[in-house]
Amino acid sequence: MTGPAPAAAPSRETHSLEFTALGGGSAELTWGQRFVWDILAALAPDNHYISLRLRVHLPPDATRERVLGALHALVRRHEILRTRFPTGPDGEPRQECDGQGALPVAVTETVPGRVRRLAEQDEDRMWREPFRHASQWPLRVGLVVAGGRPRQVVFVFSHLAVDAWGCSVLRGDFLELLRNGGTEPVLTGRQSLARAAYEQSAPARKANDVSLAYWRRMLETSPQTAFPNPPAAGGSPLFPGVGLRSVALSAAAQAVAARLRVSPAAAVIGALSAIIGIRTDTDLIPLALAAGNRFSPADVASVGTFYQVAPALVRLDTGSLARTVRNAHQASALAYLRGQSDPRDVARLVAAANAERGVSIGMSSTVNVAPETGAGGPPPVLSAAELRELAAATEVSDLEGRDKEQLKLYFHVKALRSRAVVELFCDSRCLDAASARKVLAGLEVVLTGLFEAGDLSLDRVAGLVGVTPLAAPGNPAVVDNCRIDLDAVRGLLAGLPETAAAQVFVRRVDDGPSRLVAYLVAAEPTTPERLHAALLSRLDGNLTMTPHHYVICRDTGERPESRAAWERQTVLLQGSGRAGGLPAAAGPTPSTDARLGA
């Protein structure tokens, strides 16, 4: 008895689409491209993780010639698909749109029963290869053929060219070009070169100024991190990934949103923030929210990458998850309106705020709720019991992790309208893989419980999710909204070459924020400005910050142990170390002001 004959190996060929005499040009990067460029540089060389993938199922009447013709028209139509990103002698990148060139299309022929598997394999193979942006166009295309007709087109895009919304625009354009035999409809979106020119205009600069004002307000009070805890032992991979597919989470988020009059995204963000607060034992959660930044009809029809982030602070109400969700709604709604800005201006603003506050704000917990195209219908009216029944079909799976990442948490909601599709990547020193699975599975349990009970305390949320708190710092203090470890700050100060002895204390003020004061004996002449600059470069963005005031004492051989003993020392020099702070003398000079505030 013999088994079925093995399927023939797929045949592969490459078809080249040639382009000539098209429009082109050069420009600075758009703000969205600049934001993505910085991410790619931070993750290099293994930065393919942020490339976007798209598979399009073809109609039964599609032919190879029509598919290739539609692809040709698509690349002609959108300049960004013919754009390279070289760097100049100054190291600055630019976008260069080519008027001519060639796009290889990998054509693979197989049998009908293997189309999906082969398309997945081709997609994965193309996705894993990082783009060489200086010399390559920012897309790769494959065509899977079976039974004599094309079945799927596989696209991989560089995030420099396309964001998730842009993928949807391209999909719609491609299918329309396929239906119309390559006849191009009127282009209503803005090309990337035109977008770069627009961002130099007065309206764009005004929007940038409004966004920067919002950033400035957030940076004045934001904690440094959403995870101000001593890191636990990391796992392997260091940044595990977990995925969730859940109709129950989608339905529960919409049910809670309708009851509380918030968005479904805010319901998820509020529940996630509550769980982070339980994990870290904090009540103010700083998040970087991914903003779509498409505010006009032209933006909505455009293909380029508009993706940027804006800060949001979600304040937790320990007695009420419902109020926490409403707080998340208010915080996220404003952040989404203020995400459009020049990343270079934002970077300068963050650096200035860090230097002034003496912190290292890293914006390292990102939440990306992808906007979905099309109009969604009214959510189904379900009971809590029906929501729990839907949860039986929820799938939680492990994703391919990574050992290099610039974030502590990346929470990506790819879909939320009819079925929630969520991915969570996290630093295992903050949230290990097992805890990450509890977080994702717990979201639908918590939102279903909130819908059923009307409200939940955060203690009840903790019991439902089962996530345990991280360790607390050994000598904790909350200063300027940042939880720090005083011993870690003293260790930084004592580790400076010019420091012979040091101690730090919290100075509490009745009508203002607490401040951190450092006393030290210098092994060599120094100033508050030098100390401040040296400490800024050593901050970990977690449990350390620079003192708000430095008191440099005369070295008498005594090493004080108490605060009172330090305050009795003769002061040589003192000041904030910041521009505009207390004036510093040219060199160490005696001072009779031995006590701060005296």
C-alpha positions, 0 to 999 in steps of 0.5 A, spaced: 500 500 500 502 506 497 501 513 500 499 519 496 505 522 492 509 528 495 507 535 492 511 537 487 516 543 490 514 550 488 517 553 482 520 560 483 521 566 478 523 573 478 519 578 474 522 585 474 517 591 473 521 597 469 519 604 471 522 610 466 520 617 465 516 618 472 516 624 477 522 624 482 525 629 487 529 630 493 527 633 500 528 632 508 524 627 511 517 628 514 516 628 521 513 621 521 519 618 517 524 622 522 521 618 528 521 611 524 528 613 522 531 614 529 527 607 531 531 603 526 538 606 528 537 604 535 535 597 533 540 596 527 542 591 524 536 587 526 531 592 525 526 588 521 521 587 526 518 594 525 517 592 517 510 592 515 507 585 512 500 585 508 497 579 504 492 581 499 487 575 497 486 576 489 479 575 486 477 569 482 478 573 475 485 575 476 490 574 471 497 574 472 498 580 467 492 584 470 496 583 477 503 585 475 499 591 471 496 593 477 502 593 481 506 597 476 500 602 476 501 602 484 508 604 484 507 609 479 502 612 483 505 613 489 512 616 490 514 613 496 514 606 493 520 609 489 523 612 494 530 611 497 533 614 504 541 615 503 545 619 508 549 625 506 556 627 508 553 630 514 550 624 516 543 627 515 538 622 511 534 625 506 528 622 502 530 621 494 524 619 490 527 615 483 524 617 476 526 610 474 528 603 476 526 596 477 522 592 482 523 585 482 517 581 484 518 574 486 513 569 483 512 562 486 507 557 483 504 551 487 498 547 488 492 550 490 492 546 497 499 550 499 497 557 497 496 559 504 502 556 507 507 558 501 504 565 502 506 565 509 513 563 508 514 568 503 512 573 507 516 571 513 522 570 508 522 577 505 520 580 512 526 578 516 531 581 511 532 588 513 531 594 508 538 597 505 534 604 505 540 608 501 540 603 495 533 599 495 526 601 494 522 600 501 517 595 499 518 587 497 513 584 493 511 576 492 506 573 488 503 566 489 500 562 483 496 556 484 492 552 479 494 556 473 491 563 476 494 568 481 492 567 489 495 572 493 500 578 493 505 578 499 507 585 500 513 587 505 514 595 507 519 599 510 516 603 516 519 609 513 514 609 507 508 606 510 504 605 517 498 601 518 493 606 516 497 607 509 497 599 508 490 599 508 490 605 503 495 601 499 490 595 499 484 599 497 488 602 491 491 596 489 484 592 488 481 598 485 487 598 480 486 591 479 478 591 478 480 597 473 485 594 469 490 599 471 487 605 470 489 610 475 483 614 479 484 621 481 489 621 487 487 625 493 492 624 498 499 628 499 505 625 496 511 624 501 515 630 498 509 634 498 508 632 505 515 634 507 514 641 504 507 642 507 511 641 514 515 647 513 509 651 512 506 656 517 500 651 519 504 645 520 509 649 524 503 652 528 501 645 529 508 643 531 508 649 536 502 646 540 504 639 540 511 642 543 507 646 548 503 639 550 510 635 551 513 641 555 507 640 560 507 633 560 515 633 561 514 638 567 511 632 571 512 626 568 515 620 572 521 617 569 518 610 567 512 606 568 516 601 571 520 604 577 522 598 580 529 594 581 529 589 575 528 582 576 532 577 573 531 577 566 529 571 561 531 568 555 529 571 550 530 578 554 524 581 551 519 575 550 512 576 546 505 574 547 499 574 542 492 574 544 486 573 539 479 574 542 472 576 540 471 577 548 476 582 549 473 586 543 466 585 545 467 587 553 471 593 551 466 596 546 460 594 552 465 598 557 466 604 552 458 604 551 457 604 558 462 609 561 461 613 554 469 613 552 472 609 546 474 602 546 481 604 546 481 608 552 477 602 556 483 597 554 488 603 556 485 604 562 485 596 564 492 596 562 494 602 566 491 599 572 495 592 571 501 596 570 500 600 577 499 593 580 505 590 578 509 596 580 505 599 586 504 606 583 498 610 581 501 615 575 502 611 569 506 614 564 505 612 557 507 613 550 501 613 545 502 612 538 498 617 534 495 616 527 496 624 526 491 624 520 487 630 521 485 632 514 481 628 508 488 629 504 492 625 510 487 620 510 488 618 503 495 618 504 500 612 504 506 615 508 508 614 515 505 619 520 506 614 526 509 618 532 508 618 539 505 623 544 506 622 552 500 621 556 499 620 564 494 615 566 492 617 574 489 611 577 484 611 582 485 605 587 478 604 589 475 605 582 477 602 575 471 606 572 474 612 574 481 610 572 478 608 565 475 615 564 482 618 566 485 614 561 480 616 556 481 624 557 489 623 557 489 619 551 484 623 547 488 629 548 495 625 547 492 623 540 491 630 538 498 632 540 502 627 536 504 631 530 511 634 531 518 635 529 522 629 532 528 634 533 524 639 536 521 634 541 528 631 542 531 638 544 525 639 549 526 632 552 533 633 553 532 640 556 527 638 561 531 632 563 537 637 565 532 641 568 529 636 572 535 632 573 531 625 570 532 621 564 525 620 561 525 615 556 518 614 554 519 607 554 512 604 555 509 604 548 501 603 547 499 603 539 492 602 538 492 601 531 486 605 527 481 601 523 479 603 516 471 603 515 465 605 519 464 600 524 457 598 526 454 599 533 456 593 538 452 587 539 448 588 546 451 582 550 450 580 557 456 579 562 454 571 561 455 571 554 462 575 554 464 570 558 462 564 553 466 568 548 472 567 552 472 560 551 475 561 544 480 566 546 487 564 544 493 566 547 500 564 544 507 565 545 511 570 539 518 570 537 521 574 542 528 578 541 534 580 545 535 587 543 529 592 544 529 600 546 523 599 550 520 596 556 513 595 554 510 595 547 503 594 547 500 593 540 492 593 539 492 591 531 485 590 531 479 591 536 473 592 532 470 585 531 476 581 534 481 583 538 488 582 536 493 584 541 501 583 541 505 585 547 513 585 548 516 586 554 522 587 558 522 580 562 526 584 568 519 588 568 514 583 566 516 576 564 513 571 559 508 568 564 506 575 567 505 577 560 500 572 558 496 573 565 496 581 563 493 579 556 488 574 558 486 578 564 484 584 560 478 581 557 477 578 564 477 585 568 473 588 562 468 583 563 468 584 570 467 591 570 461 591 565 458 586 570 459 589 576 459 596 574 466 598 578 472 594 581 477 596 585 484 595 583 485 590 589 479 586 585 483 587 579 489 584 582 485 578 584 482 577 577 489 578 573 494 574 578 500 579 577 504 580 583 508 586 584 515 587 583 520 588 588 520 595 592 527 599 592 531 598 598 531 606 600 525 609 596 522 616 596 518 619 591 521 626 589 518 630 583 513 625 581 519 620 581 520 614 585 527 613 586 532 609 591 536 614 595 541 609 596 542 608 588 543 616 588 548 616 593 552 611 590 552 615 583 554 621 587 559 617 591 562 614 585 564 620 581 572 621 581 571 628 585 567 625 591 570 623 597 564 622 601 557 624 600 550 623 602 543 625 600 536 627 603 529 629 601 527 636 603 520 636 604 516 643 603 509 644 605 507 648 599 511 645 594 514 639 591 519 635 595 526 636 593 533 632 593 539 635 597 546 632 596 551 634 601 558 632 599 566 633 601 570 634 594 576 630 593 578 636 588 575 642 587 569 642 583 562 646 582 555 644 582 554 645 575 560 640 574 557 635 578 550 636 575 553 634 568 557 628 570 551 625 574 546 626 568 550 622 564 550 616 569 542 616 570 539 609 569 532 612 567 529 608 573 531 609 580 536 615 580 535 622 579 540 628 580 539 632 586 536 639 586 541 642 590 548 641 591 552 643 598 560 642 597 563 642 604 570 643 606 574 637 608 575 636 615 577 629 615 570 628 618 565 623 615 558 625 617 553 620 618 547 624 620 543 629 616 544 634 622 552 633 622 552 634 615 548 641 616 554 643 621 559 642 616 562 649 613 560 650 606 564 652 600 559 652 595 552 650 593 547 651 588 542 647 583 547 646 578 542 648 573 542 654 568 538 659 572 539 656 578 543 659 584 549 663 582 556 659 582 562 662 584 569 662 580 572 657 585 571 654 592 570 660 597 568 659 604 560 661 606 557 662 612 550 659 609 551 652 612 544 650 612 539 650 606 533 655 607 537 658 613 
